[in-house]
Amino acid sequence: MQYEMAELIPLVRALTEKYTGKASTSVTYETAQQLMGAILYCLEQAGEESTGELMLLERLTAEEAYKEGVKAVLEKTRAAQGLYVRLMESFDGYGQPAYEETLRKTIPTFFMWYDVRFYPQQEVFLPYPVALQQTESRGIHQVYDYLRCIEAEQEFLQCLPPDYVQEVLWAYSGDYREEVVNIAGIVLKKILLHLLLGIPLDPIRRSEEAERKLAELVRSMSSNHLQENLQELLNRFLIRQCQGHESLGNYLRNYVTELTAELIQGAENGWLDQMV
């Protein structure tokens, strides 16, 4: 939906009056930018959840579309809060401070101060990395998308024995708790490498034989073939271990893409021994 500036100015004026409690229509340039950004953000969200209403929304005035956008932001906020509550019922940060702090402090603080009316486009720094960094999403959509990623990763990790997860992480780095690294990615890549090599998942110590076999396998396949093999191994593992949850597979395949690139680069640069 596109609106002329003349249609947006009255919205900015009205929002400014609410911001100042009608005491003034004069605000700093930075605040005016923030309020205009709030209006544009809500206009972007109008009808995003219902494509069937797009034709109707295109006929809405700017004011009507803005009100619909505010409703959409409120609904997404409630959905994100509900998702967060469900997620934290069984959340395990595996002792990593960045993971714990992001979920137990950063997210709640965001919800506490999130301003749907005057600053819905607020971005938040989320220290713990996930496979899908939402570089374009802002405000509540950034947080909601992030929580969906965490939900998928927690679901995957909870399919595995806790002791196994801890052993893999310690084998990866004795200092993993002090590093800002993605736990699910580390564990999944280790599992896929073992499946690719046809060795049991239990042993996690490096061996020269496994390193040699991995190098031979990677060099014998094209990038596409390698990725297809890894994806098939992931699908089979999820069916066996995690009941083949479709959305979980859709998310975790992002790590397949990462692992494929790492293996190709490792083969080219001679550091595959660091991955087994």
C-alpha positions as CSV (number, residue, x, y, z in Angstrom):
1,M,0.0,0.0,0.0
2,Q,1.4,3.4,-1.0
3,Y,0.2,6.6,0.5
4,E,1.2,10.2,-0.4
5,M,3.0,12.3,2.3
6,A,-0.1,14.5,2.4
7,E,-2.1,11.5,3.8
8,L,0.6,10.7,6.4
9,I,1.1,14.2,7.8
10,P,-2.3,14.2,9.7
11,L,-1.3,10.8,11.2
12,V,2.0,12.1,12.4
13,R,0.4,15.2,13.8
14,A,-2.2,13.1,15.7
15,L,0.4,10.7,17.0
16,T,2.6,13.7,18.1
17,E,-0.3,15.1,20.1
18,K,-0.7,11.8,21.9
19,Y,3.1,11.6,22.4
20,T,3.2,15.0,24.1
21,G,-0.2,14.7,25.8
22,K,-1.5,17.5,23.5
23,A,0.8,19.9,25.3
24,S,2.6,20.6,22.1
25,T,2.8,19.6,18.4
26,S,6.5,20.5,18.4
27,V,9.0,17.7,19.0
28,T,12.7,17.1,18.1
29,Y,13.7,16.0,14.7
30,E,14.7,12.6,16.1
31,T,11.3,12.1,17.7
32,A,9.5,13.2,14.6
33,Q,11.5,10.6,12.7
34,Q,10.6,7.9,15.3
35,L,6.9,8.7,15.1
36,M,6.9,8.7,11.3
37,G,8.7,5.4,11.5
38,A,6.1,4.1,13.8
39,I,3.3,4.9,11.4
40,L,5.1,3.4,8.4
41,Y,5.9,0.3,10.4
42,C,2.2,-0.2,11.2
43,L,1.1,0.5,7.6
44,E,3.5,-2.2,6.5
45,Q,1.9,-4.7,8.9
46,A,-1.7,-3.9,7.9
47,G,-3.1,-7.2,6.6
48,E,0.2,-9.1,6.6
49,E,-1.5,-12.1,8.2
50,S,-4.3,-12.2,5.7
51,T,-3.5,-12.0,2.0
52,G,-7.2,-12.5,1.2
53,E,-7.9,-9.0,2.5
54,L,-5.3,-7.3,0.3
55,M,-7.8,-6.0,-2.2
56,L,-9.9,-4.5,0.6
57,L,-6.9,-3.0,2.3
58,E,-5.8,-1.3,-0.9
59,R,-9.0,0.7,-0.7
60,L,-8.5,1.8,2.9
61,T,-7.5,5.3,3.7
62,A,-4.1,5.9,5.4
63,E,-5.8,6.3,8.7
64,E,-7.8,3.1,8.4
65,A,-4.8,1.1,7.2
66,Y,-2.8,2.5,10.1
67,K,-5.4,1.4,12.6
68,E,-5.4,-2.1,11.0
69,G,-1.6,-2.1,11.3
70,V,-1.7,-1.3,15.0
71,K,-4.1,-4.2,15.5
72,A,-1.7,-6.5,13.6
73,V,1.2,-5.4,15.8
74,L,-0.8,-6.0,19.0
75,E,-1.8,-9.4,17.8
76,K,1.8,-10.3,16.9
77,T,2.9,-9.0,20.3
78,R,0.4,-11.3,22.1
79,A,1.5,-14.2,19.9
80,A,5.2,-13.6,20.7
81,Q,4.5,-13.4,24.4
82,G,2.5,-16.6,24.3
83,L,5.3,-18.3,22.4
84,Y,7.9,-17.1,24.9
85,V,5.9,-18.4,27.8
86,R,5.6,-21.8,26.2
87,L,9.2,-21.9,25.3
88,M,10.5,-21.1,28.7
89,E,8.5,-23.9,30.3
90,S,11.2,-26.3,29.1
91,F,14.1,-24.0,28.0
92,D,17.6,-25.3,28.6
93,G,20.5,-22.9,28.0
94,Y,23.1,-25.7,28.5
95,G,25.1,-23.4,30.8
96,Q,26.0,-20.9,28.2
97,P,25.7,-17.4,29.5
98,A,24.9,-15.7,26.2
99,Y,22.0,-18.2,25.6
100,E,20.7,-17.8,29.1
101,E,20.9,-14.0,29.2
102,T,19.3,-13.6,25.8
103,L,16.3,-15.7,26.7
104,R,16.0,-14.9,30.4
105,K,16.9,-11.2,30.4
106,T,17.0,-9.6,26.9
107,I,13.6,-10.9,25.7
108,P,11.7,-10.1,28.9
109,T,13.2,-6.6,29.0
110,F,12.1,-6.1,25.4
111,F,8.5,-7.1,26.2
112,M,8.5,-4.9,29.3
113,W,9.5,-1.7,27.4
114,Y,8.1,-2.4,23.9
115,D,6.0,0.6,22.8
116,V,3.4,-0.5,20.3
117,R,2.1,3.1,19.8
118,F,5.2,5.3,19.6
119,Y,8.0,2.9,18.8
120,P,6.8,-0.4,17.3
121,Q,9.7,-0.5,14.9
122,Q,12.3,-0.8,17.7
123,E,15.1,-3.1,17.0
124,V,16.8,-5.2,19.7
125,F,20.2,-6.7,19.9
126,L,19.9,-10.5,20.5
127,P,23.4,-11.8,21.4
128,Y,22.8,-15.5,21.0
129,P,23.0,-16.4,17.2
130,V,20.5,-18.5,15.3
131,A,20.6,-20.0,11.8
132,L,18.1,-17.5,10.4
133,Q,19.3,-14.0,11.4
134,Q,16.3,-11.7,10.6
135,T,18.3,-8.9,9.0
136,E,15.2,-7.1,7.6
137,S,12.7,-7.7,10.4
138,R,12.2,-5.1,13.1
139,G,10.2,-4.6,16.2
140,I,8.0,-7.4,17.4
141,H,8.4,-9.3,14.1
142,Q,12.2,-9.5,14.8
143,V,11.5,-11.0,18.2
144,Y,8.8,-13.3,17.1
145,D,10.9,-14.7,14.2
146,Y,13.8,-15.1,16.6
147,L,11.7,-17.0,19.1
148,R,10.5,-19.4,16.4
149,C,14.1,-20.2,15.7
150,I,14.9,-20.8,19.3
151,E,11.7,-23.0,19.6
152,A,12.9,-25.2,16.7
153,E,16.4,-25.5,18.1
154,Q,15.1,-26.4,21.6
155,E,12.8,-29.0,20.1
156,F,15.8,-30.6,18.3
157,L,18.1,-30.5,21.3
158,Q,15.4,-32.1,23.5
159,C,15.2,-35.0,21.1
160,L,18.7,-36.0,22.3
161,P,20.0,-37.2,25.6
162,P,21.3,-34.2,27.6
163,D,24.6,-36.0,28.4
164,Y,25.2,-36.4,24.7
165,V,24.6,-32.8,24.0
166,Q,27.0,-31.8,26.8
167,E,29.7,-34.2,25.6
168,V,29.5,-32.9,22.0
169,L,29.8,-29.3,23.3
170,W,32.8,-30.0,25.5
171,A,34.5,-31.8,22.6
172,Y,33.9,-28.8,20.4
173,S,35.5,-26.5,22.9
174,G,36.2,-26.7,26.6
175,D,35.4,-22.9,26.6
176,Y,32.1,-23.2,24.7
177,R,30.2,-21.7,27.6
178,E,32.2,-18.5,27.3
179,E,31.9,-18.3,23.5
180,V,28.9,-16.9,21.7
181,V,28.2,-19.9,19.5
182,N,25.0,-21.7,18.4
183,I,24.6,-24.9,20.4
184,A,22.1,-26.6,18.1
185,G,24.3,-26.0,15.1
186,I,27.3,-27.5,16.8
187,V,25.4,-30.6,17.8
188,L,23.6,-31.1,14.5
189,K,26.8,-30.8,12.5
190,K,28.5,-33.4,14.6
191,I,25.6,-35.8,14.2
192,L,25.5,-35.3,10.4
193,L,29.2,-35.9,10.1
194,H,28.9,-39.1,12.0
195,L,26.0,-40.2,9.9
196,L,27.9,-39.3,6.7
197,L,30.9,-41.3,7.8
198,G,28.7,-44.2,8.9
199,I,30.1,-44.3,12.5
200,P,28.1,-44.5,15.7
201,L,26.9,-41.2,17.2
202,D,28.3,-42.0,20.6
203,P,32.1,-41.6,20.0
204,I,33.1,-38.0,19.8
205,R,36.8,-38.2,19.9
206,R,38.7,-37.4,16.7
207,S,40.5,-40.2,14.8
208,E,42.8,-40.1,11.9
209,E,40.8,-42.8,10.1
210,A,37.6,-40.7,10.3
211,E,39.4,-37.6,9.1
212,R,40.8,-39.5,6.1
213,K,37.5,-41.0,5.2
214,L,35.8,-37.6,5.5
215,A,38.3,-36.0,3.2
216,E,37.8,-38.7,0.6
217,L,34.0,-38.4,0.8
218,V,34.0,-34.6,0.4
219,R,36.4,-34.6,-2.5
220,S,34.4,-37.3,-4.3
221,M,31.2,-35.3,-4.4
222,S,30.1,-32.1,-5.9
223,S,28.7,-29.4,-3.6
224,N,25.1,-30.2,-4.7
225,H,25.6,-33.9,-4.2
226,L,27.1,-33.4,-0.8
227,Q,24.3,-31.2,0.3
228,E,21.6,-33.6,-1.0
229,N,23.3,-36.4,1.0
230,L,23.4,-34.4,4.2
231,Q,19.8,-33.4,3.7
232,E,18.7,-37.0,3.3
233,L,20.6,-38.0,6.4
234,L,18.9,-35.2,8.3
235,N,15.5,-36.2,7.2
236,R,16.1,-39.8,8.2
237,F,17.4,-38.8,11.6
238,L,14.5,-36.6,12.3
239,I,12.0,-39.3,11.4
240,R,13.8,-41.7,13.7
241,Q,14.7,-39.4,16.5
242,C,12.2,-36.5,16.4
243,Q,9.1,-37.9,14.8
244,G,9.9,-36.2,11.5
245,H,8.5,-32.8,12.6
246,E,8.2,-30.9,9.3
247,S,8.8,-27.4,10.5
248,L,11.8,-28.6,12.5
249,G,13.3,-30.1,9.3
250,N,12.6,-26.9,7.4
251,Y,14.6,-24.9,9.9
252,L,17.5,-27.3,10.5
253,R,18.2,-27.5,6.8
254,N,19.8,-24.1,7.1
255,Y,22.6,-25.9,9.0
256,V,22.9,-28.4,6.2
257,T,23.7,-25.5,3.9
258,E,26.3,-24.1,6.3
259,L,27.9,-27.5,6.9
260,T,28.2,-28.2,3.1
261,A,30.1,-24.9,2.6
262,E,32.3,-25.6,5.6
263,L,33.2,-29.1,4.4
264,I,34.0,-27.9,0.9
265,Q,36.2,-25.1,2.2
266,G,37.8,-27.5,4.7
267,A,38.7,-29.9,1.9
268,E,40.2,-27.1,-0.1
269,N,42.2,-25.7,2.7
270,G,43.2,-28.8,4.6
271,W,41.4,-28.4,7.9
272,L,38.8,-31.1,7.8
273,D,40.6,-32.7,10.8
274,Q,39.1,-29.9,12.9
275,M,35.6,-30.9,12.1
276,V,35.4,-34.6,12.9
